[in-house]
């Protein structure tokens, strides 16, 4: 055993602790002492406000110092768009796909800088972003607008720009989900996806953005729980051929490899938690993201320690992780001490707003907008709290209503639920029948037949209908009677407010689609 590390410290550096709540509980402190982790991953339940987040990170680093541990890598998923963990008054930037719709990779750098400055200012030092998946599968249930598009060169350009923005903000970027989650029709939170493409195609599409990011110096990479038949029979997270031979050997990456959450159905339903934990470490993973009960996380640490003790896992794999984490801590100047929390300047909101406005895309009749401010506008909003488990459930209809009402004082609104009843549908038809113009808002209508039928019915009415597809752009063309369709590529508040600005004529719709859509306006 190394003179510099105890077995507990060596193993613990390979684990990222997760706990519930906005403050460190006694149970979380006990788990910190037992696991002695290399980092902590925070989710929306850990984050209430900037001041609270700063205090939580301060307390976590103080605990680490008291335990004799190196500074913790404190991470979150702040991708922008619908996968964001920081609530208002934090500024959430538009989705990666919205950033790409501006046509300028500088948008990705700006958005990464905005997110990174807020994170680092509050003590969060690692972001599980950018997403470098190439979303070539419109039916992908989990990636979609989290990707920069369906072209590998475009994804590489925007992804590298984002990584540079995070680096400037002193936040460790984590490119994900290696080797690529963009051509799957199974959500790895629930099942095990498989990609059957030959190696030449993987090199050309899935792997290309990661190779570009590695050449540009991206500091960390996250794995995918996906089987790539041309590479191995095991999921990438558990595959030595993929993590060690391909990622380290062929692509030359020597930064920390982080797993996606180890509690996801793709792994635990087939391999078991303890077995998957040991297999991921044997494959070459450095940091295992343990999103589960504290008791289960402690059991995972115990499984790794047992594997080290009986020789299943060599000490060298844990020592290599400690070396890589020490290098990334030095590169990003991580310490146990947090400086005072900086003020969140208006420039952050202004920058996000500008990118969102530039992303809004108009398909169809350009004369359909702007809508006169005094028009009797009916807004029929098809609500959807989230499209996948990667998102936090949120009611975004209120944000849209407030933004549209401010621009159109005579507007009336009807919200249609995910499973609308007769009263919902009757209310929507009634306000549309009395309107001079109709704004029909969908969120993944191809997954909601009732919403799709309602939109086509309203488009046949007397008032002209504008279709706003405010999640993925794949709703475009599904309401053929619409005068035009507006795309926002996600519905965070900044994008919904930008949509209202375009409807009111405050700014033009200048965005361009960064993906192909099967049924769309010519």
C-alpha positions as CSV (number, residue, x, y, z in Angstrom):
1,X,0.0,0.0,0.0
2,X,1.2,3.5,-0.8
3,X,2.8,5.5,1.9
4,X,0.9,8.6,0.9
5,X,-2.6,7.2,0.9
6,X,-4.6,4.9,3.1
7,X,-6.8,2.3,1.3
8,X,-9.9,4.4,2.3
9,X,-8.4,7.5,0.7
10,X,-7.3,5.7,-2.5
11,X,-10.7,4.2,-3.0
12,X,-12.7,7.3,-1.9
13,X,-11.0,9.5,-4.5
14,X,-12.8,7.4,-7.2
15,X,-16.3,8.2,-5.9
16,X,-18.6,11.3,-6.2
17,X,-21.0,11.5,-3.2
18,X,-24.6,12.6,-3.6
19,X,-27.0,13.5,-0.8
20,X,-30.4,15.1,-0.5
21,X,-31.2,18.6,0.8
22,X,-29.8,22.1,0.7
23,X,-27.4,21.6,3.7
24,X,-25.1,18.9,5.0
25,X,-27.0,16.5,7.2
26,X,-25.6,14.4,9.9
27,X,-26.1,11.4,7.6
28,X,-24.2,13.1,4.8
29,X,-21.3,14.0,7.2
30,X,-21.1,10.3,8.3
31,X,-21.1,9.2,4.6
32,X,-18.3,11.8,3.9
33,X,-16.2,10.3,6.7
34,X,-16.9,6.7,5.6
35,X,-16.5,7.2,1.8
36,X,-13.8,10.0,1.8
37,X,-14.9,11.0,-1.7
38,X,-13.0,12.8,-4.5
39,X,-16.1,14.9,-5.2
40,X,-19.7,15.7,-4.7
41,X,-22.5,15.9,-7.3
42,X,-25.3,18.4,-6.6
43,X,-28.9,18.2,-8.0
44,X,-31.8,20.7,-8.0
45,X,-32.8,19.5,-4.5
46,X,-29.5,20.7,-3.2
47,X,-29.8,24.2,-4.7
48,X,-32.2,26.9,-3.5
49,X,-30.4,30.2,-4.0
50,X,-27.0,31.7,-4.8
51,X,-26.3,32.4,-1.1
52,X,-27.4,29.0,0.1
53,X,-25.4,27.2,-2.7
54,X,-22.2,29.2,-1.7
55,X,-22.7,28.3,2.0
56,X,-23.2,24.6,1.1
57,X,-20.0,24.5,-1.0
58,X,-18.1,26.3,1.7
59,X,-19.3,23.8,4.3
60,X,-18.5,20.8,2.0
61,X,-14.9,22.0,1.5
62,X,-14.6,22.7,5.3
63,X,-15.6,19.1,5.9
64,X,-13.1,17.8,3.4
65,X,-10.3,19.9,5.0
66,X,-11.2,18.6,8.4
67,X,-11.0,15.0,7.1
68,X,-7.6,15.6,5.6
69,X,-9.0,15.2,2.0
70,X,-8.0,17.2,-1.0
71,X,-10.4,19.9,-2.2
72,X,-13.6,18.3,-3.4
73,X,-14.6,18.5,-7.1
74,X,-18.2,19.8,-6.7
75,X,-20.2,19.1,-9.8
76,X,-23.7,19.8,-11.3
77,X,-25.5,19.3,-14.6
78,X,-25.9,22.9,-15.9
79,X,-26.1,22.3,-19.6
80,X,-28.6,25.1,-20.3
81,X,-32.1,24.7,-21.7
82,X,-34.2,22.0,-20.0
83,X,-31.3,20.3,-18.2
84,X,-30.3,22.9,-15.6
85,X,-30.0,22.6,-11.9
86,X,-29.7,26.3,-10.9
87,X,-33.1,27.9,-10.2
88,X,-33.9,31.6,-10.7
89,X,-32.4,34.1,-9.9
90,X,-29.5,32.2,-11.4
91,X,-29.5,32.8,-15.2
92,X,-30.1,29.6,-17.2
93,X,-28.8,29.9,-20.8
94,X,-30.6,28.6,-23.9
95,X,-30.1,24.9,-24.8
96,X,-27.1,23.8,-26.7
97,X,-29.3,23.3,-29.8
98,X,-30.6,26.9,-29.5
99,X,-27.0,28.1,-29.2
100,X,-26.2,26.2,-32.4
101,X,-29.3,27.8,-34.1
102,X,-27.5,31.2,-33.9
103,X,-24.9,29.8,-36.4
104,X,-22.0,31.2,-34.3
105,X,-19.9,29.1,-32.0
106,X,-19.2,32.2,-30.0
107,X,-22.7,31.8,-28.6
108,X,-21.6,28.5,-27.0
109,X,-18.6,30.2,-25.5
110,X,-20.7,33.0,-24.1
111,X,-23.3,30.7,-22.6
112,X,-20.5,28.5,-21.0
113,X,-19.0,31.6,-19.5
114,X,-22.3,32.7,-18.1
115,X,-23.0,29.3,-16.5
116,X,-19.4,28.9,-15.4
117,X,-19.1,32.3,-13.7
118,X,-22.2,31.6,-11.7
119,X,-21.1,28.1,-10.7
120,X,-17.6,28.9,-9.8
121,X,-18.7,32.1,-7.9
122,X,-20.9,29.8,-5.7
123,X,-18.2,27.1,-5.3
124,X,-19.3,24.6,-7.9
125,X,-16.1,23.7,-9.7
126,X,-17.1,21.0,-12.3
127,X,-19.9,21.0,-14.9
128,X,-21.2,17.9,-16.5
129,X,-21.2,19.7,-19.9
130,X,-20.8,20.2,-22.8
131,X,-22.9,17.5,-24.5
132,X,-21.0,16.2,-27.5
133,X,-23.6,13.7,-28.7
134,X,-24.5,14.0,-32.3
135,X,-28.3,13.9,-32.3
136,X,-28.9,12.1,-35.6
137,X,-32.0,10.3,-34.2
138,X,-35.1,12.5,-34.1
139,X,-36.8,9.9,-31.9
140,X,-34.0,10.0,-29.3
141,X,-35.8,10.1,-26.0
142,X,-33.2,11.8,-23.9
143,X,-30.7,13.9,-25.8
144,X,-32.5,16.0,-28.5
145,X,-31.9,19.7,-27.7
146,X,-29.2,18.9,-25.3
147,X,-27.0,18.4,-28.4
148,X,-25.6,21.1,-30.6
149,X,-27.1,19.4,-33.7
150,X,-26.9,16.4,-36.0
151,X,-23.7,17.3,-37.8
152,X,-20.4,16.1,-36.1
153,X,-18.4,19.0,-37.4
154,X,-20.9,21.5,-36.0
155,X,-21.1,19.7,-32.7
156,X,-17.3,19.7,-32.5
157,X,-17.0,23.5,-33.2
158,X,-19.7,24.4,-30.7
159,X,-18.6,21.9,-28.1
160,X,-14.9,23.1,-28.2
161,X,-16.1,26.7,-27.9
162,X,-18.2,25.8,-24.8
163,X,-15.3,24.0,-23.2
164,X,-13.1,27.1,-23.7
165,X,-15.8,29.2,-22.1
166,X,-15.9,26.9,-19.0
167,X,-12.1,27.0,-18.8
168,X,-12.1,30.8,-18.8
169,X,-14.6,30.7,-15.9
170,X,-12.3,28.2,-14.1
171,X,-14.9,25.4,-14.2
172,X,-13.9,21.9,-15.2
173,X,-15.8,21.0,-18.4
174,X,-16.9,17.3,-18.8
175,X,-17.6,16.3,-22.4
176,X,-20.4,13.7,-22.5
177,X,-21.6,11.0,-23.2
178,X,-18.7,9.1,-24.7
179,X,-18.7,7.4,-27.2
180,X,-22.0,9.1,-28.1
181,X,-25.7,9.0,-27.1
182,X,-27.1,10.7,-30.2
183,X,-28.3,7.8,-32.2
184,X,-30.3,5.9,-29.6
185,X,-34.0,5.3,-29.2
186,X,-33.7,4.0,-25.6
187,X,-33.2,6.2,-22.6
188,X,-30.3,4.8,-20.6
189,X,-32.0,5.9,-17.4
190,X,-34.5,3.1,-18.0
191,X,-32.9,0.6,-20.4
192,X,-29.7,-0.4,-22.1
193,X,-29.4,1.3,-25.5
194,X,-27.3,-0.4,-28.3
195,X,-25.6,1.2,-31.3
196,X,-24.9,-1.2,-34.1
197,X,-22.8,1.0,-36.5
198,X,-19.5,-0.2,-37.8
199,X,-16.3,1.4,-36.6
200,X,-15.8,3.6,-39.6
201,X,-19.1,5.3,-39.0
202,X,-18.4,5.7,-35.3
203,X,-15.1,7.5,-36.2
204,X,-16.9,9.8,-38.6
205,X,-19.9,10.7,-36.5
206,X,-20.0,9.7,-32.9
207,X,-16.3,9.9,-32.0
208,X,-15.4,12.9,-34.1
209,X,-16.5,15.6,-31.6
210,X,-14.8,13.9,-28.7
211,X,-11.6,13.6,-30.7
212,X,-11.7,17.3,-31.4
213,X,-12.4,18.2,-27.8
214,X,-9.5,16.0,-26.6
215,X,-7.2,17.8,-29.1
216,X,-8.5,21.1,-27.7
217,X,-7.6,20.0,-24.1
218,X,-11.0,19.2,-22.6
219,X,-10.2,18.3,-19.0
220,X,-12.8,15.6,-18.3
221,X,-15.0,13.1,-20.2
222,X,-18.2,11.3,-19.1
223,X,-19.1,7.8,-20.2
224,X,-22.4,6.5,-21.7
225,X,-24.2,3.4,-20.5
226,X,-24.6,2.1,-24.1
227,X,-23.4,-1.0,-25.9
228,X,-21.4,-0.2,-29.1
229,X,-21.4,-3.6,-30.9
230,X,-18.4,-2.7,-33.1
231,X,-16.3,-2.0,-30.0
232,X,-17.4,-4.4,-27.2
233,X,-20.3,-6.4,-25.9
234,X,-20.2,-4.5,-22.6
235,X,-21.7,-1.0,-22.1
236,X,-19.1,1.7,-22.6
237,X,-19.0,2.5,-18.9
238,X,-18.0,-1.1,-18.1
239,X,-15.7,-1.6,-21.1
240,X,-12.0,-1.7,-20.9
241,X,-11.8,-1.8,-24.7
242,X,-13.7,1.5,-24.9
243,X,-12.4,3.5,-21.9
244,X,-8.8,2.3,-21.7
245,X,-7.9,1.0,-25.2
246,X,-9.9,3.5,-27.3
247,X,-10.3,6.6,-25.1
248,X,-6.9,6.5,-23.4
249,X,-4.9,4.6,-26.0
250,X,-6.2,5.6,-29.4
251,X,-7.5,9.1,-28.6
252,X,-4.8,9.9,-26.1
253,X,-7.0,11.3,-23.3
254,X,-5.4,11.4,-19.9
255,X,-7.8,13.5,-17.9
256,X,-10.4,12.1,-15.4
257,X,-13.0,9.8,-16.9
258,X,-16.3,10.2,-15.1
259,X,-19.2,7.7,-15.3
260,X,-22.8,8.7,-15.9
261,X,-24.9,8.0,-12.8
262,X,-24.3,4.5,-11.7
263,X,-27.9,4.0,-10.5
264,X,-29.4,4.1,-14.0
265,X,-31.4,1.2,-15.3
266,X,-29.0,0.5,-18.1
267,X,-26.6,-0.8,-15.5
268,X,-28.3,-1.8,-12.3
269,X,-31.1,-3.8,-13.9
270,X,-28.5,-6.1,-15.6
271,X,-25.3,-6.0,-13.7
272,X,-26.1,-5.1,-10.1
273,X,-24.8,-2.1,-8.2
274,X,-21.7,-3.6,-6.6
275,X,-20.7,-5.6,-9.6
276,X,-21.1,-2.6,-12.0
277,X,-19.1,-0.4,-9.6
278,X,-16.1,-2.8,-9.7
279,X,-16.4,-3.3,-13.4
280,X,-16.4,0.4,-14.2
281,X,-13.3,0.9,-12.2
282,X,-11.6,-2.1,-13.9
283,X,-12.6,-0.7,-17.3
284,X,-10.7,2.5,-16.5
285,X,-13.2,5.0,-15.0
286,X,-11.7,7.5,-12.5
287,X,-14.8,9.0,-10.9
288,X,-18.0,7.0,-10.3
289,X,-21.1,9.2,-10.0
290,X,-23.0,7.5,-7.2
291,X,-26.6,8.8,-7.3
292,X,-28.4,6.6,-4.9
293,X,-29.1,6.2,-1.2
294,X,-26.2,7.0,1.2
295,X,-26.3,3.4,2.4
296,X,-25.9,2.1,-1.2
297,X,-23.1,4.6,-1.9
298,X,-21.3,3.3,1.2
299,X,-21.8,-0.2,0.0
300,X,-20.2,0.7,-3.3
301,X,-17.2,2.1,-1.5
302,X,-17.0,-1.1,0.5
303,X,-17.2,-3.2,-2.7
304,X,-14.2,-1.2,-4.2
305,X,-12.2,-1.6,-1.0
306,X,-12.8,-5.3,-1.0
307,X,-11.8,-5.5,-4.6
308,X,-8.6,-3.7,-3.8
309,X,-7.9,-5.9,-0.8
310,X,-8.4,-9.2,-2.7
311,X,-6.4,-8.1,-5.7
312,X,-9.4,-7.9,-8.1
313,X,-8.5,-4.3,-8.6
314,X,-4.8,-3.2,-8.5
315,X,-3.7,-0.3,-6.4
316,X,-2.3,1.2,-9.6
317,X,-5.7,2.0,-11.0
318,X,-6.7,4.0,-7.8
319,X,-3.3,5.7,-7.7
320,X,-3.7,6.8,-11.4
321,X,-7.0,8.4,-10.5
322,X,-5.5,10.2,-7.5
323,X,-2.8,11.6,-9.9
324,X,-5.3,12.7,-12.5
325,X,-7.5,14.4,-9.9
326,X,-4.5,16.2,-8.4
327,X,-3.5,17.5,-11.9
328,X,-7.0,18.8,-12.6
329,X,-7.2,20.4,-9.2
330,X,-3.9,22.2,-9.9
331,X,-5.0,23.2,-13.4
332,X,-8.2,24.8,-12.1
333,X,-6.7,26.2,-8.9
334,X,-9.1,24.3,-6.6
335,X,-8.7,24.9,-2.9
336,X,-10.7,24.4,0.3
337,X,-11.3,28.1,0.6
338,X,-14.1,29.9,-1.1
339,X,-13.7,33.6,-1.9
340,X,-16.7,35.8,-1.1
341,X,-19.6,35.2,-3.4
342,X,-19.6,37.8,-6.3
343,X,-22.7,39.7,-7.3
344,X,-24.6,38.2,-10.2
345,X,-24.3,41.1,-12.8
346,X,-27.0,42.1,-15.3
347,X,-24.5,41.3,-18.0
348,X,-25.2,37.6,-17.5
349,X,-28.9,37.9,-18.1
350,X,-28.3,40.2,-21.1
351,X,-25.9,37.8,-22.7
352,X,-28.3,34.8,-22.3
353,X,-31.2,36.9,-23.7
354,X,-29.2,38.0,-26.7
355,X,-28.3,34.4,-27.6
356,X,-31.9,33.3,-27.1
357,X,-33.2,36.0,-29.3
358,X,-30.7,35.1,-32.1
359,X,-31.8,31.4,-31.8
360,X,-35.5,31.8,-32.5
361,X,-36.2,30.2,-35.9
362,X,-39.2,31.0,-38.2
363,X,-40.4,28.5,-40.7
364,X,-43.2,29.2,-43.2
365,X,-44.8,32.7,-43.9
366,X,-42.3,35.4,-42.7
367,X,-45.2,37.8,-42.8
368,X,-47.0,35.9,-40.0
369,X,-45.0,37.9,-37.4
370,X,-45.0,40.3,-35.7
371,X,-48.5,40.2,-34.4
372,X,-50.1,43.6,-33.7
373,X,-50.0,44.5,-30.0
374,X,-53.7,45.1,-29.8
375,X,-54.7,41.9,-31.5
376,X,-57.2,39.5,-29.8
377,X,-54.6,36.7,-29.4
378,X,-55.6,33.2,-28.2
379,X,-52.7,31.3,-26.7
380,X,-53.3,27.5,-26.4
381,X,-50.4,26.1,-24.4
382,X,-49.9,22.3,-24.4
383,X,-48.1,21.8,-21.1
384,X,-45.5,19.1,-20.4
385,X,-43.5,19.1,-17.2
386,X,-40.6,17.2,-18.6
387,X,-39.6,15.1,-21.6
388,X,-37.1,12.8,-19.8
389,X,-35.9,11.9,-16.3
390,X,-32.7,14.0,-17.1
391,X,-34.8,17.1,-16.7
392,X,-36.3,18.5,-13.5
393,X,-40.1,18.7,-13.6
394,X,-41.1,22.3,-14.1
395,X,-44.3,24.3,-15.0
396,X,-43.1,26.7,-17.7
397,X,-46.6,27.8,-18.8
398,X,-46.7,30.6,-16.3
399,X,-43.5,32.1,-17.7
400,X,-44.8,32.0,-21.2
401,X,-48.2,33.5,-20.1
402,X,-46.5,36.4,-18.3
403,X,-44.2,37.2,-21.3
404,X,-47.0,37.1,-23.8
405,X,-49.4,39.0,-21.7
406,X,-46.9,41.8,-21.2
407,X,-46.6,42.2,-25.0
408,X,-50.3,41.5,-25.9
409,X,-52.7,43.0,-23.3
410,X,-55.8,41.5,-25.0
411,X,-54.4,37.9,-25.0
412,X,-56.4,35.1,-23.5
413,X,-54.9,31.8,-22.5
414,X,-55.9,28.1,-22.2
415,X,-53.6,25.5,-20.9
416,X,-54.0,21.9,-22.1
417,X,-52.6,19.2,-19.9
418,X,-50.6,16.2,-21.0
419,X,-53.7,14.1,-21.0
420,X,-56.4,16.7,-21.7
421,X,-60.0,16.2,-20.7
422,X,-63.1,17.4,-22.6
423,X,-63.2,20.7,-20.6
424,X,-59.5,21.5,-21.5
425,X,-60.2,20.9,-25.2
426,X,-63.5,22.9,-25.2
427,X,-61.8,25.9,-23.5
428,X,-59.1,25.9,-26.1
429,X,-61.5,25.7,-29.0
430,X,-63.7,28.5,-27.5
431,X,-60.9,31.1,-27.1
432,X,-59.5,30.2,-30.6
433,X,-63.0,30.7,-32.2
434,X,-63.2,34.3,-30.7
435,X,-59.6,35.3,-31.6
436,X,-58.0,37.3,-34.4
437,X,-54.9,35.1,-34.2
438,X,-54.0,31.9,-32.4
439,X,-50.7,30.9,-30.9
440,X,-50.6,27.1,-30.5
441,X,-47.7,26.0,-28.3
442,X,-46.5,22.4,-28.4
443,X,-43.9,20.5,-26.4
444,X,-43.0,17.3,-28.3
445,X,-46.4,16.9,-30.0
446,X,-45.2,13.8,-31.8
447,X,-45.4,12.1,-28.5
448,X,-48.9,13.6,-27.6
449,X,-51.5,12.6,-30.2
450,X,-54.2,14.6,-28.4
451,X,-52.2,17.8,-28.7
452,X,-51.4,17.0,-32.4
453,X,-55.1,16.5,-33.2
454,X,-56.1,19.7,-31.4
455,X,-53.5,21.8,-33.3
456,X,-54.7,20.5,-36.6
457,X,-58.3,21.2,-35.7
458,X,-57.5,24.8,-34.6
459,X,-55.4,25.4,-37.8
460,X,-58.6,24.7,-39.8
461,X,-60.4,27.6,-38.0
462,X,-61.0,31.1,-39.3
463,X,-58.2,32.8,-37.4
464,X,-54.6,32.4,-38.6
465,X,-52.6,30.0,-36.4
466,X,-49.0,30.3,-35.4
467,X,-47.4,27.1,-34.2
468,X,-44.6,27.5,-31.5
469,X,-42.6,24.3,-31.0
470,X,-40.9,25.1,-27.7
471,X,-39.2,21.8,-26.9
472,X,-37.4,19.9,-29.7
473,X,-37.7,21.2,-33.2
474,X,-39.2,17.9,-34.4
475,X,-42.7,19.2,-34.1
476,X,-42.1,21.4,-37.1
477,X,-44.4,20.6,-40.0
478,X,-46.8,18.5,-37.8
479,X,-49.4,21.2,-38.0
480,X,-49.6,21.7,-41.8
481,X,-52.4,24.3,-41.6
482,X,-50.3,26.7,-39.6
483,X,-49.3,29.9,-41.2
484,X,-45.8,29.5,-39.7
485,X,-43.9,27.6,-37.0
486,X,-41.5,29.2,-34.5
487,X,-38.8,27.1,-32.9
488,X,-37.1,27.8,-29.5
489,X,-35.2,24.5,-29.0
490,X,-36.2,24.2,-25.4
491,X,-38.4,26.2,-23.0
492,X,-36.3,27.7,-20.2
493,X,-37.5,31.2,-19.3
494,X,-35.0,33.0,-21.4
495,X,-36.1,31.2,-24.6
496,X,-39.8,31.7,-23.8
497,X,-39.2,35.4,-23.3
498,X,-37.3,35.6,-26.5
499,X,-40.2,34.0,-28.3
500,X,-42.5,36.7,-27.0
501,X,-40.0,39.3,-28.2
502,X,-40.2,37.8,-31.7
503,X,-44.0,37.7,-31.7
504,X,-44.1,41.3,-30.7
505,X,-41.6,42.4,-33.3
506,X,-39.0,43.5,-30.8
507,X,-36.4,41.4,-32.6
508,X,-36.5,39.4,-35.9
509,X,-36.4,35.6,-36.0
510,X,-32.9,35.0,-37.4
511,X,-32.1,31.5,-36.2
512,X,-31.4,28.5,-38.5
513,X,-32.3,24.9,-37.9
514,X,-29.2,23.0,-36.7
515,X,-30.9,19.6,-37.4
516,X,-32.9,18.1,-40.1
517,X,-36.6,17.4,-39.4
518,X,-38.5,14.7,-41.4
519,X,-41.8,16.7,-41.9
520,X,-41.1,20.4,-42.3
521,X,-42.1,23.4,-44.3
522,X,-40.3,23.6,-47.7
